[in-house]
Amino acid sequence: MSNSEKETMKVDPASVDATTLPENAFRELAADEDYAPVMHPARDYPEVTVYSVTTGLILAVIFSAAAAYLGLKVGQVFEAAIPIAIIAVGLSGFLKKNHPLGQNVIIQSIGACSGVIVAGAIFTLPALYILQATHPDITVNFLQIFLSSLFGGVLGILFFIPFRRYFVKDMHGKYPFPEATATTQVLMSGQAKGAASGAQAKLLVVASLVGGIYDYIVATFGWWTETITTQAYSWGEALAAKTKFVFSCNTSAAVLGLGYIIGLKYAFVIFAGSAFVWWVIVPLLGSYGAAEIAAMGPDGIFRNYARMIGIGGIAMAGVIGIIKTWPIIRQAAGLAGRELRGGAGSKKTVRWQTDISMKHIAYFVFIALIAVLIFFWVGVIGTFWQALVAWIVVAGIAFLFTTVAANAIAIVGSNPVSGMTLMTLIIASAIFVAIGLNGTSGIVASMVIGGVVCTALSMAGGFVTDLKIGYWLGSTPRKQESWKFLGTLVSAATVGAVILMLNKVYGFTGDTALAAPQANAMAKVIEPMMMGGATPWTLYIVGAILAVLLDRLGIPALAFCLGMFIQFSLNMPILVGGIIAWMVANSTKDIKLSKARTDRGTLVASGLIAGGALFGVFAALTIMLGKEAPTNGEEFAPQVLGVVAYLGIIAYLYLSSRNVKNAQ
């Protein structure tokens, strides 16, 4: 009997009609223990249907447009996976679909292309419009934006598939997968049958409404501040001016829920990185740096200097991760080689663990890379050998950083694509200048190529979420992987059209321009490199050395450096959520009761994330329709109300999680 057949035989047939996730879904497995998904591996379920594909594509278009607008306006791209999962569950219930779970996974997987493609495109490509204001000879067209997003998305899918088994199966229970956990809980709510499952579905709905309405009020009406900060008070402003010390905390229910699911271990490491950069590096630079640095506020020092240390750290943590996962990379390459030689084609695998064959992946990668080379040569650069150099840079970095992007999503649910892309642009630009590709033509080449890399890394990070959801629920990976390409095509076309439209309506420079903060940062870094300016190599090197030291000390370097890169106000609530998770788990000495309370808390936290994401879309639509975004964040009354409201949402998460008296 083959290993795959043994794996099928071990699965409990009772899981065919499972209405809850298995007990071992979120923990590490014992040596002799197997995981049985909700949908039985030995049975076929409706997954790819006209309904699931059509619905997924429609949602991909809608969410691509909404996410692009919001991301360019405020710099935050909401994760589309959760609201799409909510819509999928609601639609399948309304239409009374039989066996909807597999179809809902496909809807979510196709629709979620929107968020990852948007992040890849808007973090880089609008920089061309920004630089066009000072360099009129820079040209941008739809085809460049569309193909940059499309090729990046395709490469991200193809490069990640060989690592699917390692991340979603072999590392089961070792990573928290916060976004995948929340999305899976939403999809499972559609399986509700009976009193117990009905109670779980009700709890998820209530938590989603609480978190969603809470976040919607803040984002749309500003009844209380979105970020509590000491700079709102005269003493805090004086402290910031003198010592560059600031304390801030985002009051979002969604971020609080994210911290709960991440847990105290990783939440503390992330917070430590943030505290180090904000409470040590920023004050040091403000006190002992040049006069121009001392004149900046803490946020300016962070954005222009201290954050660069975090970027260097992320890049080095990525290199360390590549070295550590090199056996996995080599194994994936070896498997592809064996299949190409016909040595692995006859091995039968369970439906639940069947990927697109490595033979086909190798062919598709070859075709995609040739298409990218032609695009760089004909559509971007014009000189073959310079296009070839750019192609080698993109292919190498995109492939090697695939595992880094997946790791980041698995740990914190946040992909540092802007940081990794910025480092890619810096390296690529230095190479381009060395081979004579500089000036405005070098700027265009760097940004379009950066768009390919950024989208590839964004897709790889997002795709690990889709495939982990499929693993927990028992979907067929091959079907998720195959139809992801169509979602990428539709999302890339939508994003390209939306960016062109937004540039015509609002523009990216001027008084009424969209903020596009990431694209502005890219433009600020690349322009001097291509036009003969300075690059903060010293800060990048300091970050790289720090990452090496952290790794040698046994501290997760990527999580720590992510904390250095992300705003303190977003890392503080992650720690708060992690502390609540620890308090809930230690609220009783009864092990079974402790687990029951922790699991209930995971459901509540998932609801807060889901509600925040879904109502974030509503907030984006409200603002898109003309409602002015609130601007009273640092006034006294909203700050006080913000503290009260945040304590209220913390109390809701803690008390609701503890509301289990007896473990069944």
N, C-alpha and C positions, 0 to 999 in steps of 0.2 A: 504494500500500500504506500502511495506517495505521501510526502509531507503535507501537500495541499489537501489530499483526501482525509488524512488524519485530522487536520485542522478543521475540516468541515464536520467530521464525525464528533468532535469534541464539543461543538456548539449545542447549547441547550435548545431543543425544538420549541420550548415555551416562549423563546424570544420572538417567534413568528408574529405573535399578536401583542408584543410588549407595548405597554403604555407609559413606561418610565425608563429612564436610562439605567443600565446595570449598576450595581453597587460599586464596581471597580472602574467606573468610567474615568474618574479624575485622579486616581491614585496609581502608584507604581504597582506592577504585578509581581506576585511571588514567583519563584523559579519554576514551579510546576503549574502556574495559573495561566489561563487564556482569557482573552476578552471576547465576549459574545455580543455583537452589535444588535441593535433593535430589529433591523430587517435581516432575516435568516440568510446566511451566506449561500445555503444550498438551494434557495428558491429565487425565482425571478419576480421582479416587481415592476410596475409601470414607472419608468423614469423619463426617458426621452419620448415625448408625445407632441403632437401639434399644439396642444394647450400649453405645455410647460415651456416649449421653445418660444412660441409667440409671446406669451406673457413675459418671459425673461427678457426678450429683446425690447418690448415696449417699455418695461421698467428701466432697462439700460439707457434708453434714449432720454427718458424723463429725468432720471437721476444724474445723468451726465450733464445735462443742461443746468440743473439746480446746483450741483456740486461745483461746477466751473464758475458760476456766478458768485456763489458764496465764498469760494476759495480765493478768487481774485479780489473780492471786496474786503474780506477780513483776514485772509491768510490761513483759514482753517477749513480743511476738507473733511466734511462729516463722512463717517464710514457708512456706506450704502447697504452693507450686507444685512444689518439688523432690521432697518425699516422695510427692506425688500422681503425679508423672511416673514415679518408681521403681515405684510400685504398678501404674501403667498398663502399663509395659513388662513387668513380671513377669506380670501377668494375661494379656496378649496372647500371651506366650510359652507360658504354661501351657495356654491354650485353643487354641494353634496358629492364631491369626487370620491370614488372608491380608491383605497390605498393611496392617499395623496402624498405620503411622506417622501417617496423617491422623486416624485414630480416637483415637490416643493424645493428639494435640494438642488435640482437642475435650474429651477427658476432663480433661486438665490445665487447660484454659481454664475449663471449668465448675466444676471442683473448687476452683480457686484463688480463686474468689469468696469462699470462706470466710475466708481470711486478711485480705483487704482490707475486707470488711464488718465483721469482728470488730474490726479496728483502729479503724475509724470509729465504731463503737458504744461500745466500752469506754473509749475515751479521754475521752468526754464524758458519756454518759447516766447512768452510776453516780454522777456528781456530784450528781444530784437526790436520790438516797438518802442521800448523805453530808450534804447540807444539810438534809435532812428531820429529822435529829436535833436541830437547833437551830431549825428552822422547820417545825413540825408541819403547817402548812396547805399545804405543798408536796405535790402529788399526782403520782403516776406510774402509768401503766397500760401494758399490753402494746401497745395500738394506737399509742401515741405512740412507743414504742421501735421497733416494727416499721416503721411508716410513715416515721419519720425515717431508718432504715437503708435502706429500700427506695427512697425517693425520692432519697436521696443517691447510692446506687449507680447508679440509672437515669440521673441527671443526669451522673455521672462518665463513664458509657459514651457517652452522646449527645454530650457536649461534647468528648470526645477524638477520636471517629471522624474529624472533618474534619482532624485533625492527624496521622493515622496515616502517610500517605505521607511527610510531612516528617521525622518522627522515625525511622521504620524503614527508609525507602528513601533519601531524599535525604541523610540524615546517616549513611549506612552507613560503618562503620569510624571514625567521628569520636568515638563514645562507647564505653566499654568494656562496658556492659550486663552487669554481673557476674552477676546472678541469672539473666538470660535465657541467658547463655553456659553456666552450669552446668546449667540445665534442658535446654537443647538437647543438650548432651553426653550427658545421661542418656537422652533420647529416642532419640538416634542409636545408643546402645548396643544397642537392640533391633533395629537393622538389620544387626548383625554377621553377616558371611558370610566364610568363608575365614580363613586364618591371621592376616593383618595386622589385619583387623577384629576377629577373636577376641581378639587380644592387646590391642587397645584396650579392648574390653569387659571383659576380665579386669583390666586396670589400673584401670579405673573402679570395678569392684566391690571390688578390694582397697583402693583409696584410700578408698572409702565406708565399708568396714568399719573401717579404721584410724581415720578421723576420727569415725565414729559411736560406736564403742566407747570411744574416748578421751573424747569429750564426755559420753557416758552415765555413765561412771564418776565424772566430776567432778560432774555435775548430780544424780546419785542417791546416790552413796556418799561423795563428798567426800574421796577418798583423797589428793588434793592440791588446792590452792586454785584457785578459778576466776579469781581476780584477784590477781596479785602486786602488793604495795604496800609502800612504804617505811614506812607507818604501822604495819606489823606489828612493827616493831622499836623499841626504846626511843629510839634516836637519831633514828629517822624521826619518831616521835611528838613528840619534843621539837622537832625542826625544823619540823614542821607547826604546833605550838602557837606557836612564836616567829615564823616567817616565812610561815606558811600555804603552804609549798612541799610538794608531794606528787608522787611518781612512781608510776604504776600501769600495769599491763598485763594485759588479759584473756588467759587462756591457751587459749581455745577454738580448736579446730582449724578450725571453720567460719569464724570471723572471719579467721584467718590466710589461709585459702584465698581469702576475699573480697578481701583486700588484694593477693594475687598477681594476681587477674584485673583489679582496678582499675588496677594498674600504678603505677610510681613517681611519675609526674607528678601525678596527682590525689591519690594517697595522701599525697604531701608537702604539698600545699596544704591538705588536710584536717587533717593533723597540725599544720601551722603555725598554723591557726586555733585548734586545741585548746591548743597550747603557749602561744599568746598569751593566751588567757583564763585558763589555769590557772597559768602561770608569770609573768604580768605583771599582769593585771587582779585576780585573786584576792589575790595578796600586797599589791598597792597598796590595795585596799579593806580588807584586814585590818589594814594598818599605819596608814592615814590616814583610814579611814572612821569613822563614829560608834562609840561604845562598844559598842552592841548588835551591830554588825557585827564588831568586833574580838573579841567574846566567842565568835563562832561558829567552828566548824571550817572547813577549806577546802571540804568538801562542802556545808555549809550556806550559805556565801557564794556558791558556784557556783549552787546551786538557787534561792536567793532574790534574788540580785542579778546576778552576772556573766552568768548564762544569759540574762537579759532583754536584755542587749546583743546576744547571738546571735539572739534572736527578732526584735529590730528589724532586725538585719542581714539575716536571711532574708527578712523582709517587703520591705525595700528592694531586695534582690537579685531578689526576685520581680517587683517593679515594673520594675526595669531589664530583666529578661528579657522582660517583657510588651512594653516599648517596642521592644526589639531584634527581637522576633518579630512585631511588629505587622503587617508586610507579609504574614506567613504567616496571621495571624488574618484580615486583610482579604481575602486570597486565598480562604480557606475560606468566608468569608461571601459573597464574590462568586460563588463556584461554586454555593453553595446558591441564591442569588438567580437565577442564570442557569437552573438546573434548574427552579426554580419557575415561571419564565417559559417553560419548554420549550425553552431554547436549548442544552442540553447532554445531552438525553436520548438522542440517537441515537449518541453516541460509544461504540464498543465497546472494552472493555478485556479484558486477559488475565485468566483465572480467578484467577491468583495475585495480581492487583492490583485485584480487584473488591470494592468496599465496598458497604454499604447506600447507596442513592442519596441524594444530598444533599436531594433533594425529600422523601423519606420522613423523613430525619433532621429536617428543618425541621418537618414535621408532628408528629413524635413529641416534639420539644422543646416545641412549643406546647402539646400535650396534657399533657405532664409538668409544665410550669410552671403551667398552670391548676390541675392537681391539687394541686400544692404550695401554691398560694395558698389554695385551699379548705381544705386541711389546716391551714395556719397560722390561718386565720380561724375555722373551726368547731372544730378540735381542740386549738388551743393558746392563742390570744390572745383571741378573742371580739369584738374591735373591727376592723371591716374596714380602716379607713385605717391603723391600726397594723400590721395583718397585711400590708398592701400595702407599707409601708416595709420590713418584715422580708423580704418576698419579693424586693424590689429588691436589698437587701443580699446575700441569699443567691445570687440569680441572677448578679449582677455579679461577686462575689468567686469563686464556684465556677467560672465560665467563665474569668475572667482568670488564676486560679491553676492552671488545668489544665496549662498548659505548664510551670509551675514544678515541679509534682509530677512530671511526666514527665521533666523535665530531671534532677531529683535522682535518680530511679531509674536513669536512663541512665548517670549519672556514678558514683554510689557504691552503688547497689542499696539505698539506704535513703531512705525517703520522710519528710521532716520534717513530717508532717501535724499532729503535736501542736503544733509551733511555729507553723505557719501558722494552725491552728485557734484557738490561743490569741490570736493577733493579730486574727483575725476576730472572736472573742468580745469582745475589748476594743473594737474599732471599733464593732461592732454594739451593744454595751451602752451605749457613750457616746451613740450615736444614739437608742437606746430611752429612755434617761433623759431626753434632750432633748425627746422627744415625749410624755413622761409615763408611759412603760411602765417602772416600776421596782418595787422591793419583791419579794415572793415571786413575783408573777405575771411580773415581769421576769426573775427567775432561771429560771423554767420555760421562758419563751420563748427566752431566750438559750441554754440548754443543748440544747433540742430543735432549735433552728435551727443551733446549733453542730454537733450530730450530723449534720444534713443536709450541711453544708459539709465536715466532717471525712470523712464517708463518700464524698462526691463526689471529694475530692482523693485519698483513699486508693485509690478505684477507678481514677481516671485514671492514677495512678502504677503500679498493678498491671497495668492493661490494656496499657500500653506494653510490658511484659514479654511478655505473651501474644502480642501482635501481632508483636513482634520475633522470637519463637520461630517463629511461623507464617511470617514472611518468610524466615528462614534455611532452613526446611524445605520451603516451597512450599505451605502450606495456603491455603485460600480465606478471605480476611479477612471476607467477608460472612457466612460460616457461623459463624466465631468470634464476630463481633459480634452476630448474631441470637440465638444460644443463650446468650450471656453474661447476657441478661436473666432467663432462667429460673433460672440458677445464683444470680443476685442475689436473686430472690424467695425461693428455698428457704433461702439463707444468712441473709437478714434475718429470716425467721420463726424459724429455729433459734436465732439469737443473741438475739432478743427473749425466747424461752422460757427460754434458759439464764440470762440475766441475772436474770430474775424468780426462777428456781429458786435460783440462787446467793445472791440477797439473802435468801431465806427460810431457807436452810441455814446460811450463814456470816454474812451481813450485810456492810455496808461501813463500819460504825463499831463500836467496842468491842474487847475484848481478843482475840477470836477472828476478827475481821473480815479479809476479803481486803484486800490492800494498795491495789490500784487506784491506783498512784502518779500516772498522768496525770490521772485524774478528780479526785483530790485537789488537784492543782495547778490544774486548771480552777476547782474550787470556791473555792479560796483566792483566786484572782484576781477572780472574778466577784462573789462575795458583797459585798466592800467597795464595789465600783462600784455595785451595785444598792441597797446599804444606806447609801450615803453615805461611803465610805472613800476612801483614796488609791490612785493608780495610778502606777507608776514610768515616767512619760512620758520623763523625762530619759534613762534607760537605753535606752529604745527609740530615742530620737532619736540618741544616741551611736552605737548599732549601725547606724542608717540612714546616718549620715554616713560611718562606716567603710566600709560597702558601696559607697558612691559613690566614695570615694577608691581602694578596691581596684580597682574597675572602671576608673577612669581610669588606674591604673598597669598595667593589662593582666593583673591577677591574677583568676582565676575567683572572683567574689564569693560565689556560692552555695556552692561547695565550701568556701571558707574559713569562711563563717558557719555552715555545717553542722558544721564542726569545733568551732566555739565552742559550739554547742548540744548536741552529743553528748558523753557522758562521755569523759574523757581515756583511761580504761582501755580503751575500745572503739576509739579512734582510733590508739593506739600499735600494736596488732597489725596494723592496716591498713597502717601505714608499714613494719612488719617484712615483711609479705607483699609490698609493693611493692619493697622492697630485694632480696628473694629473686628476684623476677621480673627485676630489672635484672641481678643477678649471674648468673642462668642465661643471659640473653640475651647477656651479655658474657663468657661462659665460654670462648668460642672466637672466632677471627677469621674462621672459615669461615661465610659468610653463611647457606648452606643448613643447615649443622649447627646454627647458632644458632637458626634458625627451628624446626627439628625439635625441639630441646630446649625452646624456649619453648612450642611446641604441646603437647608431652608434659606440661610443667608445668601448662598450662591444664587438661588432662584430670585430672591429679592434684589440682589445686586444686578443680576442679569436684566431684571425688569427696569431698574433705574437707567441702565445703559441703553436698553431698547427704547424706552420712552424718550430719553434725551435725544437719541439719534433720530427717531421718527418726528418728534416735535421740532427738532432742529431743521428738518426739511420744511415744516410748516412755517417756521420763523423765517427761513430763507425766502419762501414764496411771499410771505407778508411783506418783507422788506423789498422784494423784487416788484411788488405791486404798488410801491410808493411810500410805505410806512418808514419814517425816519428811525434809524437805529438809535437807541438811547445813548446819551453822552454824559450822564451825570455820575459816572462811576466813582469819582473821588470826592464827592460832596459828603458832608457829615452825616446827614440823615440816611442816605442809601447805604453808607458804610455800617452804621449801627444796625439798620434793618438787615443788612447782609449777614452780620454776625448772628443775629437772632434766627434768621431763616436757615442759615447753615447748621446751627446747633439743632434746629428742628429736624432737618433731613438726616443728620447724624443719628439723632435719637430714634427716628423712624427705622433706619436700617438696623440699628442695634437691637431695639426692642422687638421688632418684627422677626428678626433672625432668632432671637431667644424664645419666641413664643411656641416652644415645644416642651410639653411637660413630661411626656413619657415616650421613650423610643420603642417603636414596634419591633 
